[in-house]
Amino acid sequence: MEGIDKTLVVRGNRIKVNRYGVMEGSNNIYVLGDLAAMTTPKWPNGHPQVASVAIQQADVVAQNLKRLERKLTTFYEFEYNDKGSMATVGRNKAVVDIPKPKIHMKGFFAWLIWMGLHLFLILGVKNRIMVFINWIVNYITYDQSLRLIFREFYRPKQKPEEVKKQVVSSGGPAANPSPAIVSSPPQQIDVLKEAADFKR
Ligand SMILES: Cc1cc2nc3c(=O)[nH]c(=O)nc-3n(C[C@H](O)[C@H](O)[C@H](O)COP(=O)(O)OP(=O)(O)OC[C@H]3O[C@@H](n4cnc5c(N)ncnc54)[C@H](O)[C@@H]3O)c2cc1C
């Protein structure tokens, strides 16, 4: 990261900050959320990179900035309040983990809770109803609103000419243990070349 002391950049490209979200060695640079490497006794390896950490850190920093403006000298330290996590893993399936009281749920009931909470968190009644109707339509029609376009996938790092040379020079599969090369019939080399041309 340009302009940031390299010693402050730790695992996961995160920047070391103190409990107030201030970058180490500075007094007015704040780093929050996914980018912040903040260690606390409860989270010695840093916090999980999830939205609730980012939101709660932003809240603490906002309160501290207000205190700074009022020329107060005491500030709030960040302490993550882990309310649990949930994720949907397919149609009618979800997992829910609540730390206090310790509850773990999975399956259809967990999926209902996941939907209920997400609907509840959507701002505005109109938006909530629209999303709910959308979900019902998708549920009935099996329509996936997610549309992703991937570039053509090209696995080997070597240039096709090199791959060709190695296949020719290797005396069969036993002589060359690389699975990518062993399983390359001549027509596949043409495909690889096309893929390489596409990438260029
Ligand atoms: C696929 C996916 C699914 C996820 N699902 C969940 C989930 O279910 N639950 C959950 O809690 N968390 C989830 N997360 C994690 C969650 O999105 C992040 O933890 C959260 O968004 C972190 O917030 P942030 O403000 O730190 O960063 P971000 O939300 O990434 O915000 C950073 C912002 O800075 C902008 N930005 C970047 N560079 C610049 C620049 N040079 N100049 C100006 N702006 C810039 C970006 O465009 C972005 O808007 C998911 C993440 C991914 C990728």
The ligand as a Tripos MOL2 file, in Angstrom:
@<TRIPOS>MOLECULE
LIG
   53    58     1     0     0
SMALL
NO_CHARGES

@<TRIPOS>ATOM
      1 C1        -18.7380  -12.0480   -1.4520 C.3       1 LIG1
      2 C2        -18.7390  -11.5070   -0.0550 C.ar      1 LIG1
      3 C3        -19.7550  -11.8840    0.8170 C.ar      1 LIG1
      4 C4        -19.7800  -11.3860    2.1050 C.ar      1 LIG1
      5 N1        -20.8010  -11.7650    2.9320 N.ar      1 LIG1
      6 C5        -20.8620  -11.2620    4.1610 C.ar      1 LIG1
      7 C6        -21.9320  -11.5950    5.0210 C.ar      1 LIG1
      8 O1        -22.8280  -12.3650    4.6830 O.2       1 LIG1
      9 N2        -21.9490  -11.0690    6.2590 N.ar      1 LIG1
     10 C7        -20.9910  -10.1900    6.6780 C.ar      1 LIG1
     11 O2        -21.0650   -9.6920    7.8060 O.2       1 LIG1
     12 N3        -19.9570   -9.8460    5.8870 N.ar      1 LIG1
     13 C8        -19.8590  -10.3540    4.6450 C.ar      1 LIG1
     14 N4        -18.8160  -10.0160    3.8210 N.ar      1 LIG1
     15 C9        -17.7600   -9.1420    4.3530 C.3       1 LIG1
     16 C10       -18.2260   -7.7010    4.3420 C.3       1 LIG1
     17 O3        -18.6540   -7.3120    3.0550 O.3       1 LIG1
     18 C11       -17.0540   -6.8330    4.7660 C.3       1 LIG1
     19 O4        -16.5380   -7.3000    5.9860 O.3       1 LIG1
     20 C12       -17.4790   -5.3940    4.9530 C.3       1 LIG1
     21 O5        -18.0380   -4.8770    3.7580 O.3       1 LIG1
     22 C13       -16.2500   -4.5570    5.3490 C.3       1 LIG1
     23 O6        -16.6010   -3.2020    5.3230 O.3       1 LIG1
     24 P1        -15.4970   -2.1310    4.9970 P.3       1 LIG1
     25 O7        -16.1740   -0.8120    5.1890 O.co2     1 LIG1
     26 O8        -14.2800   -2.4240    5.7780 O.co2     1 LIG1
     27 O9        -15.0830   -2.3440    3.4940 O.3       1 LIG1
     28 P2        -15.9810   -2.2650    2.1960 P.3       1 LIG1
     29 O10       -17.4100   -2.5380    2.4780 O.co2     1 LIG1
     30 O11       -15.2800   -3.1120    1.1860 O.co2     1 LIG1
     31 O12       -15.8910   -0.7360    1.7770 O.3       1 LIG1
     32 C14       -14.7350   -0.1910    1.2470 C.3       1 LIG1
     33 C15       -15.1700    0.8500    0.2440 C.3       1 LIG1
     34 O13       -14.0380    1.6180   -0.1400 O.3       1 LIG1
     35 C16       -14.0990    1.8030   -1.5220 C.3       1 LIG1
     36 N5        -12.7380    2.0270   -1.9850 N.ar      1 LIG1
     37 C17       -11.7500    1.1430   -2.1680 C.ar      1 LIG1
     38 N6        -10.6500    1.7550   -2.6040 N.ar      1 LIG1
     39 C18       -10.9430    3.0480   -2.6800 C.ar      1 LIG1
     40 C19       -10.2040    4.1850   -3.0630 C.ar      1 LIG1
     41 N7         -8.9250    4.1090   -3.4360 N.pl3     1 LIG1
     42 N8        -10.8120    5.3700   -3.0490 N.ar      1 LIG1
     43 C20       -12.0980    5.4850   -2.6470 C.ar      1 LIG1
     44 N9        -12.8450    4.4430   -2.2680 N.ar      1 LIG1
     45 C21       -12.2760    3.2400   -2.2840 C.ar      1 LIG1
     46 C22       -14.7120    0.5250   -2.0610 C.3       1 LIG1
     47 O14       -15.2730    0.7390   -3.3250 O.3       1 LIG1
     48 C23       -15.7660    0.2390   -1.0170 C.3       1 LIG1
     49 O15       -16.9690    0.8560   -1.2970 O.3       1 LIG1
     50 C24       -18.7760  -10.4980    2.5250 C.ar      1 LIG1
     51 C25       -17.7600  -10.1150    1.6570 C.ar      1 LIG1
     52 C26       -17.7460  -10.6240    0.3750 C.ar      1 LIG1
     53 C27       -16.6280  -10.2020   -0.5490 C.3       1 LIG1
@<TRIPOS>BOND
     1     1     2 1
     2     2     3 ar
     3     2    52 ar
     4     3     4 ar
     5     4     5 ar
     6     4    50 ar
     7     5     6 ar
     8     6     7 ar
     9     6    13 1
    10     7     8 2
    11     7     9 ar
    12     9    10 ar
    13    10    11 2
    14    10    12 ar
    15    12    13 ar
    16    13    14 ar
    17    14    15 1
    18    14    50 ar
    19    15    16 1
    20    16    17 1
    21    16    18 1
    22    18    19 1
    23    18    20 1
    24    20    21 1
    25    20    22 1
    26    22    23 1
    27    23    24 1
    28    24    25 2
    29    24    26 1
    30    24    27 1
    31    27    28 1
    32    28    29 2
    33    28    30 1
    34    28    31 1
    35    31    32 1
    36    32    33 1
    37    33    34 1
    38    33    48 1
    39    34    35 1
    40    35    36 1
    41    35    46 1
    42    36    37 ar
    43    36    45 ar
    44    37    38 ar
    45    38    39 ar
    46    39    40 ar
    47    39    45 ar
    48    40    41 1
    49    40    42 ar
    50    42    43 ar
    51    43    44 ar
    52    44    45 ar
    53    46    47 1
    54    46    48 1
    55    48    49 1
    56    50    51 ar
    57    51    52 ar
    58    52    53 1
@<TRIPOS>SUBSTRUCTURE
     1 LIG1         1 GROUP 0 **** ****
